[in-house]
Amino acid sequence: MLADHQEYDVVVTAVAPVGTAVHADGHDGFIDRTKHPSWWLDTPRAAVGDVMRAVVLDARTPSRFSALPSDIRTARGLRHTGPLARLCPPPSGGGRTVRWAAAEEALGIALPADYKQLVRTHGGGLFARVLHLLEPGCPDATYDVVAQTAEREEILAELRAGGEEKPSELLEGDARLVPWGYAEGAGHFLYWPVRPGVEPEEWTVILNEGRGPLWEAYPMSCSQFPHEVVAGTTTSFCSPTSTTSSPRRTGLGSHPTRRSSVGRGGRQRQPVAASDEPSAASGEGPSPLELPTTRR
């Protein structure tokens, strides 16, 4: 069975003015004319027998595909949101309604599709009792992605002025760090390194140690990172367990503690009350690494 956000090599079986019929992995599908590169670029139109790479937009029969490179990049980012929701069931009401245009205008950037999907599905909350997701418009500024972006920029600028060097990932190009999450207790912050000309769906993850200058770089999206934390398949030091996905560390070595649980120079976060933590029903079901997100 075909699955949303998955890529397939599809074979063109028929062509019509409205689009292209295709066959993939034993299933029939359709590519709307606006979802083929020839609609936007000076490229050849599809012909019967052509084989092309396409991504599933909607797996329901008949499946809808897109052969646009932008849709394929977006789907690659969204690919981990479904498995994460299965491991970490979202609240029944979903997340808060977010004014995305206002948030993106305030940040001066477009946000990745998988991050938006995480916020819509889970809202800001706590994954695996360790990883907080920041969200736009949170009533508490310490959990608001816009407020935290301004605060972290100020804090990091002060650290640079005090002699702390930038991680190697930020030395090339006009990179900017935008926070999207943090590790509860330890104060590690998770950022996107945002560079001009790099699409949001291509942004990776960089983690700053909570009480020192070390950084970890991860070649993965912001939805893949919490999925690996919840599944226990990351070697990040913000994860309770570690088995795979080794990061690349950069930094100047250890030095005295300078950061509270909110991170160096930031406001102290209030701990999540035990009563706010979800629990497995009847003592069965998800393990502590598979608990649903905690709503604030």
LINTA-V627113 format. One record per run of one state. SS is the DSSP state (A for helix, B for strand, O for the rest). FROM is the first residue (numbers start at 1). TO is the last residue. Records with the same first field share a line. If there is no record, write none. Layout:
SS->FROM-TO / FROM-TO
//
This chain:
O->1-6 / 17-18 / 25-26 / 36-36 / 40-50 / 59-62 / 67-68 / 88-99 / 108-112 / 123-125 / 128-130 / 134-134 / 136-140 / 162-167 / 171-175 / 184-188 / 195-199 / 203-204 / 209-214 / 219-221 / 232-247 / 251-258 / 261-262 / 265-273 / 277-280 / 284-287 / 291-296
B->7-16 / 19-24 / 27-32 / 51-58 / 63-66 / 126-127 / 131-133 / 135-135 / 144-144 / 176-183 / 189-194 / 205-208 / 215-218 / 248-250 / 259-260 / 263-264
A->33-35 / 37-39 / 69-87 / 100-107 / 113-122 / 141-143 / 145-161 / 168-170 / 200-202 / 222-231 / 274-276 / 281-283 / 288-290
//
